[in-house]
Amino acid sequence: MNEENSPLNEKSKVTLQTKHQAESVLDITSLPKQSDAASLDTSVIDEQWAEMTQDWQSQPFIKTDMTALIKQTKRRMLQAKALLAFDVIGTFLLTLAVLYGSFYGDWDVATLIYGGSASILSIIFVSFAAKIRLASWRLFAVEPENIISTAIVGCKASLQYIKLLKLSCYALIPMMNWYLYEIVTSKGKSLLIPLLIANGSILVMYLITHYYQVKREQELAQLNKMSSE
């Protein structure tokens, strides 16, 4: 079979139109001129860009202020030193009072047991608190290149101290209630009001420490994010 007369070649043939037929199909004069075309309204686009820019600028942008972070870290360190000094002095005075009451005072058995247990727990508390604080203070530095890591260490130390305070609240509740029961019932007075006052005070202390724990956890998350950037 001749390839030129094959069905594929028959279908692929293109019949050329005459000039008159082509002009009748496409009338160039009917197309709109460039001057007649509607001009593009750029005011709508400009308005949309302005809205997008305003939305982008209104988004929160956190910028690390190294000077403020250094000042905050120093201030936190001074506060921690003051708290540790307060804990040490309080523990020393409590232990001294218990020793005085044991040998020279006329203290009852319940007061001696409560005071002795409280002084022992206070010594344990101060020992752990000092260990936590000293470990963080050794790493303290004010150079901008490591201030974020130093602030992270200090924040972790604060969280450990707060958790230690919470544990002391758990230990203080049964001791306080037992002591009040022994003292108040021996005097024949009502037990409700002293228990409410004592447990309410412990609850307030616990809630305050929990508030600072949540706050420090948020700060730690932000510092970790800053260090990873």
C-alpha positions in Angstrom: 0.0 0.0 0.0 1.3 3.4 -0.9 2.0 5.3 2.4 0.8 8.6 0.8 -2.7 7.1 0.3 -2.9 5.6 3.8 -5.7 6.6 6.2 -3.2 8.3 8.5 -2.1 10.5 5.7 -5.7 11.2 4.6 -6.6 12.4 8.1 -3.4 14.4 8.5 -4.0 16.4 5.3 -4.8 20.1 5.9 -7.0 21.9 3.3 -5.7 25.5 3.0 -8.4 28.1 2.9 -8.5 30.8 0.3 -7.7 34.4 1.4 -11.3 35.4 1.2 -12.4 32.4 3.4 -9.7 33.2 6.0 -10.7 36.9 6.2 -14.3 35.9 6.6 -13.4 33.6 9.5 -11.3 36.2 11.4 -12.3 39.8 10.9 -9.4 41.8 12.4 -11.3 45.0 12.2 -13.8 43.6 14.7 -11.2 43.3 17.5 -11.2 46.1 20.1 -8.4 48.5 19.8 -5.9 48.9 22.7 -7.3 52.3 23.5 -10.8 50.9 23.7 -9.9 48.2 26.3 -10.9 48.8 29.8 -8.0 50.0 31.9 -7.0 47.9 34.9 -8.3 49.4 38.1 -5.2 49.3 40.4 -6.9 51.0 43.4 -8.4 47.7 44.5 -5.0 45.9 44.4 -3.3 48.8 46.2 -6.0 48.6 48.9 -5.6 44.8 49.3 -1.8 45.2 49.6 -2.3 47.9 52.2 -4.6 45.7 54.3 -2.1 42.7 54.0 0.8 45.0 55.1 -1.2 46.3 58.1 -2.1 42.8 59.2 1.5 41.7 58.9 2.8 44.6 60.9 0.1 44.1 63.6 1.3 40.5 64.3 3.3 40.1 67.5 7.1 40.1 67.1 9.3 39.1 70.0 12.7 40.6 70.0 15.4 39.5 72.4 16.6 42.4 74.5 19.9 41.2 75.8 20.4 44.1 78.1 17.1 43.6 79.8 17.7 39.8 80.0 21.1 40.4 81.7 19.5 42.8 84.2 16.6 40.3 84.9 19.1 37.5 85.4 21.2 39.6 87.9 18.0 40.6 89.7 16.8 37.0 90.0 20.2 36.0 91.3 20.1 38.7 94.1 16.6 37.6 95.0 17.7 34.0 95.2 20.6 34.9 97.5 18.2 36.9 99.7 15.8 33.9 99.9 18.6 31.5 100.7 20.0 33.9 103.4 16.4 34.1 104.9 16.1 30.3 104.9 19.5 29.8 106.6 18.8 32.5 109.3 15.3 31.1 109.9 16.6 27.5 110.2 19.3 28.6 112.6 16.9 30.5 114.8 14.4 27.7 114.8 17.1 25.1 115.8 18.4 27.4 118.5 14.9 27.9 119.9 14.3 24.1 120.0 17.6 23.6 121.8 16.8 26.3 124.3 13.4 24.9 124.9 14.7 21.4 125.3 17.4 22.3 128.0 16.3 25.5 129.6 12.6 26.1 128.6 9.4 24.7 130.0 8.1 23.4 126.7 5.5 20.7 126.6 6.1 17.4 124.7 4.0 18.3 121.7 5.8 21.6 121.2 9.2 19.9 121.5 8.2 17.2 119.0 6.8 19.7 116.5 9.7 22.2 116.9 12.3 19.4 116.6 10.6 17.9 113.5 10.3 21.3 111.9 13.9 22.2 112.5 15.1 18.9 111.0 12.9 19.4 107.9 14.1 23.0 107.7 17.8 21.9 107.7 17.0 19.4 104.9 15.2 22.0 103.0 18.0 24.6 103.3 20.6 21.9 102.3 18.8 21.1 99.0 18.0 24.8 98.4 21.7 25.7 98.8 22.8 22.9 96.5 20.3 24.1 93.8 21.3 27.7 94.1 25.0 27.2 94.2 24.9 25.0 91.1 23.2 27.7 89.1 25.4 30.6 90.4 28.5 28.9 89.3 27.3 29.1 85.7 26.3 32.7 86.0 27.9 35.0 83.4 27.0 38.3 81.8 28.5 37.8 78.3 25.8 38.3 75.6 26.8 35.0 73.8 25.8 32.8 76.8 23.3 34.9 78.7 20.4 32.9 77.3 21.8 29.6 78.5 22.6 31.2 81.9 19.0 32.5 82.2 17.8 29.0 81.3 19.9 27.5 84.2 18.6 30.1 86.6 15.0 29.5 85.6 15.4 25.7 86.1 16.9 26.4 89.5 13.9 28.5 90.4 11.6 25.7 89.4 13.5 23.2 91.5 13.3 25.6 94.5 9.5 26.1 94.0 9.0 22.3 93.8 10.9 22.0 97.0 8.6 24.6 98.7 5.6 22.5 97.5 7.1 19.4 99.1 7.5 21.3 102.3 3.9 22.2 102.3 2.9 18.6 102.0 5.1 17.7 104.9 3.9 20.7 107.0 0.1 19.9 106.7 0.1 16.7 108.9 2.6 18.1 111.3 0.6 21.3 111.8 -2.7 19.6 112.2 -1.4 17.1 114.7 0.2 19.9 116.7 -2.9 22.0 116.8 -5.0 19.0 117.8 -2.7 18.2 120.7 -2.5 21.8 121.9 -6.0 23.0 121.4 -7.8 19.8 122.8 -5.5 19.8 125.8 -6.9 23.3 126.7 -10.5 22.4 125.9 -11.0 25.0 123.2 -12.7 24.8 119.8 -10.5 23.2 117.1 -12.2 24.5 114.0 -10.9 28.1 113.8 -7.2 27.2 114.4 -7.4 24.5 111.8 -9.0 26.8 109.3 -6.4 29.5 109.9 -3.4 27.1 109.8 -4.6 25.1 106.7 -5.7 28.3 105.0 -2.2 29.8 105.4 -0.6 26.7 104.0 -3.0 26.7 101.1 -2.2 30.4 100.3 1.5 29.6 100.4 0.9 26.7 98.1 -1.1 28.7 95.6 1.5 31.4 95.5 4.3 28.9 94.8 2.1 27.3 92.1 1.6 30.7 90.5 5.3 31.3 90.3 5.8 27.8 89.0 3.5 28.4 86.0 5.2 31.7 85.4 8.7 30.2 85.4 7.6 27.3 83.2 6.4 29.8 80.6 9.6 31.8 80.8 11.6 28.6 80.4 9.7 27.6 77.3 10.3 31.1 75.8 14.0 30.9 76.7 14.4 27.5 75.1 12.7 28.8 72.0 15.1 31.7 71.9 18.1 29.5 72.3 17.1 27.2 69.4 16.6 30.1 67.0 
